[in-house]
Amino acid sequence: MPRGERDAGQRSPARERIAQAFTHVEDAIYVGLAVLLAGAGAALLVRAAMLFGTSVLQGAQPGGIVAVLDQLLLVLMIVEVLYTVQVSFREHVLVPQPFVLVALIAAVRRILVITAEVSTVIELEEEAFTSAMIELGLLTAMTGVLVACLVALGRRDTRAVAERA
C-alpha cells in the first residue's frame, strides 16, 4: 500500500512512539513557558503596585497613573498569553480568540500611552505631533478590526479550532 493511502489507524508503533515523544517535549516546553509567563506577570504586578504607591504619595499625577495603567495592561496581556498556553497544554488545540484579545489589549494600551503623552508631543514639534496622530489613527482602525474579528470568532462554531494531532 502506498504511503499516502495509509489510514491514520494503521500507523506503525515506531511512528506512534515518536509522535508521543514530541507531544511530551511540547508539553514540557508549555510548562516552562507557563512558569516564565507567570513569573513575569507576578513581577510586573508587583512593579505596578509600587508605581501606584509612588503615584499616590506624589499626589496622583496623571503621568504616574498612566504608568500604572500601562503596567496593568501589560500584566493583562501576559495573563491572556498564559491562558492561551494553558488551553494549548490541556486541550492540544489552538484557539484564536486569546491571540486577538492580546492584540486588542496591546492596541488599547498604546492608544492610552499616546493619548497621555500627547501634551509633551505637542510641545516638541509639529512633525512628532503628526506622527503621533497618524499612529493613533492607525491604532484606532486596528482596534475596530480586532473587535470585528472577536465578534466574528464568537459567532463561529466553537468546535472549529485548529487541532493538532
N, C-alpha and C positions, 0 to 999 in steps of 0.2 A: 504494500500500500504506500503511495507517495506521501511524503512528509506533510504536505499541505492539507491532505484529506483525513488526517488522523483526528478522531474525536477527542475532545478535551478529557473525557473519562478514560481514555486509553494512554495516558501519559506514562512514561517509564518511571520506575521507582527512583532512579537517579535524578531525573528532572524534578520530581516532587521534592526530594531532599534538598536540591539546590534552591528551588523556589522557597522552601521553608527556611533555609539558611538566610536568604535575602530578606525574608519577612522579619526574622529575628534581628538582623542588622538594622533594618529600617526602624523597628520598634526601639532598639537601643538608642538610635540617633534621635528619635522623637522624645524619648525620656530625657536625654541630655539637653536637648533644645528647650524642653519644658522647664527643666531646673534652671537653666540660664535665664530664660524669659521671666520666670517667677522671681529670681534674684534681682534682675534689672528692674522689674516693676516695683518690688518692695523698696529698693534703694531710691528710685525716683519718687515714690510716695513719701518716704522719709524726707527727702530733699524738698518736696512740695510743702510738707508740714513746716519745715524750718523756714522756708521762704514766706509762708503765711504768717508765722510767728514774728519774723523780722518786719514784715509789712505792717502788721498790726501795731507793733511797738513804734514804728516810724510814722504812724498816723494814717495808715492805709492809703498810700499814694497810688494813683491809677497804674503807674508803671509796675509797682510791686504786685498789685492784684493781677495784672495781665501776665506777669511772670509765673504766678501761682497757677493761673488758668492754663497757661501753656504747658506747664509741668503735668497738671492733672489730665489734660487731653492726651499727652504723651503716654501717661500711665494707662489710660483707657485704650489707646491703640495697642499697647503691649498686651493688655488683658484680652483683647479681641484676637490677636495673633495667637496667644496662649490657648484660647478656646478652639481656634482652628486646629492647632496641633493636637489638642485633646480629642477632638472629633476624628481627626485622621488616624490617631493612635487606636482609639476604641473601635471605630467602625470600619476602618480601612476604606474610606470614601473621601472624595474631595468635594467639599461644599463651597460654592462660590460666594454666598451671602456674606460670610465674615470678611472676605477679602474686599468686597465692595464697601462694607461698613468701615473698614480700616482706612480705605482711600477717602471716604466721605469725612471721617474724623480728621484726617490729615489736611484735607482741603479747608475745613471749617477752622481748624487750628491756625493755619496760615492766614486765612482771612482775618481772624481776630488779631493776630500779631501785626499784620499790615495796618489794620484799622487803628490799633493802639499807637503805632509808630508814625502815623501819617502826619502828626503835628511836627515831628522832627524832620521828616522828609520835606515838608513844605518850606522849612527854614533853610534847607541845604541849597537846592537849585531846582529849576523847572524840569530839567531832564530826569532827575531822580524821582520827582513827583509824578511825571508822566509814566515812567517805568512802573512805579508802584500802582498807578491806576490801571494800567494795562494788565498787570499781574492780577489785580483784584477783579477785573472784569473776566479774565480767563478762569480764575478760580470759581467765580460765581457761576459761570456757564458750566464748568465741570461739576460743580455741586448739583446743579439741576439735572445733568445727565446721570450722575450717580444715584440720585433719588429715583429717577425714572427706572434705572436698572434694578434697584431694590424692589420697586413696585412690581416690575415685570417678573423678577425672580420669585416674588411672593405669590404670584398668581399661577406659576407653573407647577406641574406635578412634583411633589416633594421627593418622589422616588427617582426623579430624573437627575441623578448626580453621576459624576464620572467615577465609576467604581474601578478599583484596582484589584487585580487578581492576586 
